[in-house]
Amino acid sequence: MLPLGFGLNPGKYAAGLARLAQQAGAVIHGHTSGAVGAGNSPAASISLKHRRGRITADRLIIASNGYSSDNLPDWLRGRYLPVVSHIMVTRPLTEVEKQAQGWSTRRIAYDTRNLLHYFRLLPDNRVLFGMRGTSNITPGSTQRMQRQIRRNFETMFPALAHAETAHHWSGLVCLTRGLTPYAGQIGDWQRAWTGFGYHGGGVALATYTGRLLAGLAAGRPCSSPMPQLMQDKPAAFPIPRLRRHCLPLAYTCYGVMDLH
């Protein structure tokens, strides 16, 4: 368990950050068409090409983490690895069920497996339980993971086997080859920066990285110094096009290791 820190609703947190940004003068354009290319030249603005036109800007920050694209720009190719994380939430537990399982804390907890589980008791007494397990998000893989995550939950918490799953969702976390985050310049582009590689801890670390990148884009130092750990540009994975295809084998190997 983590004695420091606290859990929060990341959706509400993101909405709050967006609201504060708008109050500070930021303009947010949602539901836009996806970008399909990026260009840069020393004498011109940075340009982003999308399906319905082109956008130009003096500065660019790419903060899409596991949802990035290998060609936006090409420097990103193979430097990050999207990994699917699955989460289920039970119906609210009764006091009898909490006592039967011995659940007495609302601290965030996780186990020591390679393919770790993470879990906590929410304010309304639902249990949130998450794990890794697939390399892509398709209807078939999602259905398999709904069954797998349920089995793992009941194995770890047998007294809660009758606490039905009320919600299930999945999303992409982002890994780097060195398992460290990065915040800094995009290749040799002088007015473009990126931050990624939070390894499942992006709620706090992405906020911190955002402050660092804002300082770089504004040409002023952030109140917090840039950690050396985040300055080293991540190396690309071997054979970048195959990196996601290798995940099932890696999951199998880690799963066997977790049995011992």
C-alpha positions in Angstrom: 0.0 0.0 0.0 1.0 3.6 -0.6 1.1 5.6 2.7 1.5 8.8 0.8 -0.7 10.3 -1.8 -4.4 9.7 -2.5 -6.8 8.4 -5.1 -9.0 10.7 -7.3 -11.3 10.6 -10.2 -9.1 11.3 -13.2 -12.0 12.2 -15.5 -13.2 14.9 -13.1 -9.6 16.0 -12.6 -9.0 16.4 -16.4 -12.2 18.4 -16.7 -11.1 20.7 -13.9 -7.7 21.3 -15.5 -9.5 22.1 -18.8 -11.8 24.5 -17.0 -8.9 26.3 -15.4 -7.0 26.5 -18.6 -10.0 28.1 -20.3 -10.3 30.6 -17.5 -6.7 31.5 -18.1 -7.4 32.2 -21.8 -6.7 28.9 -23.5 -8.9 27.9 -26.4 -9.7 24.1 -26.6 -10.8 22.6 -29.9 -12.4 19.3 -29.2 -13.8 16.7 -31.7 -11.3 17.8 -34.4 -10.2 15.5 -37.2 -7.0 13.5 -36.5 -3.6 14.9 -37.6 -1.9 12.8 -40.4 1.4 14.6 -40.7 3.8 17.2 -39.2 6.4 19.5 -40.7 9.0 21.9 -39.4 11.6 24.3 -41.0 13.9 26.8 -39.3 12.4 29.7 -41.3 8.7 28.8 -41.0 6.1 27.9 -38.4 5.4 24.3 -37.4 2.6 22.8 -39.5 0.2 20.0 -38.7 -1.7 18.4 -41.6 -5.1 16.9 -40.9 -7.9 15.5 -43.0 -9.6 18.8 -43.6 -6.7 21.2 -43.8 -3.5 22.4 -42.2 -2.7 24.2 -38.9 0.4 26.3 -38.3 1.9 27.3 -35.0 5.0 29.0 -33.6 5.4 26.3 -30.9 4.2 22.7 -30.5 3.8 20.4 -27.5 2.8 16.8 -28.2 1.2 15.4 -25.0 -0.6 12.3 -26.3 1.5 9.7 -24.4 0.3 6.2 -25.3 -2.1 7.6 -27.9 0.7 9.2 -30.0 1.5 8.4 -33.6 4.8 7.2 -35.0 4.8 9.8 -37.8 3.7 12.9 -35.8 6.6 13.5 -36.1 8.9 10.7 -37.3 11.2 11.2 -34.3 8.6 9.5 -32.2 8.8 6.3 -34.2 9.4 3.3 -31.9 10.3 5.5 -28.9 7.2 4.6 -26.9 5.1 1.5 -26.4 1.3 1.7 -25.9 0.1 -1.0 -23.4 -3.5 -1.7 -22.6 -4.6 -1.4 -19.0 -8.0 -2.8 -18.0 -10.1 -1.8 -15.0 -13.3 -3.2 -13.4 -15.4 -1.6 -10.7 -17.8 -3.6 -8.5 -21.1 -2.6 -7.1 -21.0 -0.9 -3.7 -20.0 -3.4 -1.0 -22.0 -3.9 2.1 -20.4 -3.5 5.5 -20.7 -7.3 6.0 -18.7 -7.9 2.8 -16.0 -5.4 3.7 -15.6 -7.1 7.1 -15.6 -10.6 5.6 -12.7 -9.6 3.3 -11.0 -7.6 6.0 -11.0 -4.4 4.0 -10.1 -1.6 6.4 -8.4 1.0 4.3 -8.9 3.3 1.3 -5.3 3.6 0.4 -4.1 2.8 -3.1 -2.5 -0.7 -3.3 -0.8 -2.9 -5.8 1.0 -6.3 -5.8 4.5 -7.2 -6.8 3.8 -9.2 -10.0 5.4 -8.2 -13.3 1.9 -8.0 -14.6 0.7 -6.2 -11.5 -2.8 -5.7 -10.1 -3.8 -2.4 -8.6 -6.8 -1.8 -6.5 -8.5 0.5 -4.0 -11.8 1.1 -2.2 -13.7 4.0 -3.7 -15.6 6.6 -1.6 -19.0 4.8 -2.3 -17.5 1.4 -1.2 -17.0 0.0 -4.7 -13.8 -1.8 -5.4 -11.7 -0.6 -8.3 -9.4 -3.4 -9.6 -7.0 -3.1 -12.6 -4.4 -5.1 -14.5 -2.5 -5.5 -17.7 -3.2 -8.2 -20.2 -3.7 -7.4 -23.9 -1.7 -5.7 -26.6 -4.7 -4.1 -28.4 -8.3 -3.0 -27.8 -10.7 -5.0 -29.9 -14.2 -6.4 -29.0 -12.8 -9.9 -28.7 -9.8 -9.0 -26.5 -12.0 -6.8 -24.3 -14.4 -9.6 -23.7 -11.5 -12.0 -22.8 -10.1 -9.5 -20.4 -13.5 -8.9 -18.8 -13.5 -12.6 -17.9 -9.8 -12.7 -17.0 -9.9 -9.6 -14.7 -12.9 -11.1 -13.0 -11.1 -14.4 -12.3 -8.1 -12.6 -10.9 -10.3 -10.4 -8.7 -12.1 -13.4 -7.2 -8.8 -15.2 -6.7 -7.4 -12.3 -4.7 -10.6 -11.4 -2.9 -12.6 -14.6 -2.5 -15.0 -13.1 0.0 -16.1 -10.6 -2.6 -16.9 -13.2 -5.3 -20.6 -12.2 -5.3 -19.9 -8.5 -5.7 -20.8 -8.1 -9.3 -18.9 -6.1 -11.9 -20.8 -2.8 -12.5 -18.3 -1.2 -14.9 -15.4 -2.2 -17.0 -13.1 -0.1 -19.3 -9.7 0.0 -20.8 -7.1 2.5 -22.1 -3.5 2.9 -23.1 -0.6 3.5 -20.8 2.8 4.3 -22.2 6.1 2.6 -21.7 9.6 3.5 -22.9 12.5 1.1 -23.5 14.4 2.4 -20.4 11.2 2.5 -18.3 11.7 6.2 -17.6 9.6 9.2 -18.6 10.8 11.8 -21.0 10.2 15.6 -21.2 12.0 17.7 -23.7 12.7 18.6 -27.2 11.4 16.6 -30.2 14.6 15.6 -32.1 16.3 18.7 -33.5 13.1 20.7 -33.8 13.8 24.0 -32.0 10.2 25.0 -31.1 8.6 21.6 -30.4 8.5 19.5 -27.2 6.9 16.4 -25.9 6.4 14.4 -22.7 5.5 10.7 -22.4 6.3 7.4 -20.7 4.4 7.6 -17.4 4.1 3.8 -17.1 0.6 3.9 -15.5 1.4 6.8 -13.2 0.3 9.6 -15.5 -2.3 11.3 -13.4 0.4 12.9 -11.2 3.4 12.7 -13.5 1.7 14.1 -16.6 0.6 17.1 -14.6 4.2 17.7 -13.4 5.5 17.2 -16.9 3.0 19.7 -18.2 4.5 22.3 -16.0 8.0 21.5 -17.2 6.9 21.6 -20.9 5.1 24.9 -20.4 8.2 26.4 -19.0 10.3 25.2 -22.0 7.7 26.5 -24.5 7.5 29.9 -22.7 11.3 30.2 -22.6 11.5 30.4 -18.9 12.5 27.9 -16.3 9.9 26.0 -14.3 9.8 26.5 -10.6 10.7 22.9 -10.3 14.0 21.8 -11.9 14.0 19.3 -14.7 15.0 15.9 -13.3 18.0 14.4 -15.1 16.0 11.1 -15.3 13.5 12.9 -17.6 16.1 14.6 -19.8 17.6 11.5 -21.5 15.9 11.0 -24.8 14.4 7.5 -24.9 16.0 5.0 -27.3 13.8 3.3 -29.9 12.6 -0.2 -29.4 14.3 -2.8 -31.7 12.3 -3.3 -34.9 9.7 -0.6 -34.0 7.0 -1.9 -36.3 6.9 -5.2 -34.4 7.0 -3.9 -30.9 3.3 -4.3 -30.2 3.2 -7.7 -31.9 5.8 -9.0 -29.4 3.7 -8.1 -26.4 1.6 -11.3 -26.3 4.9 -13.3 -26.0 6.2 -11.0 -23.3 2.9 -11.3 -21.4 3.2 -15.0 -21.5 6.8 -15.0 -20.2 5.9 -12.6 -17.4 2.8 -14.6 -16.6 5.0 -17.7 -16.1 7.4 -15.7 -14.0 4.6 -14.5 -11.8 3.6 -18.1 -11.0 6.8 -18.6 -9.1 
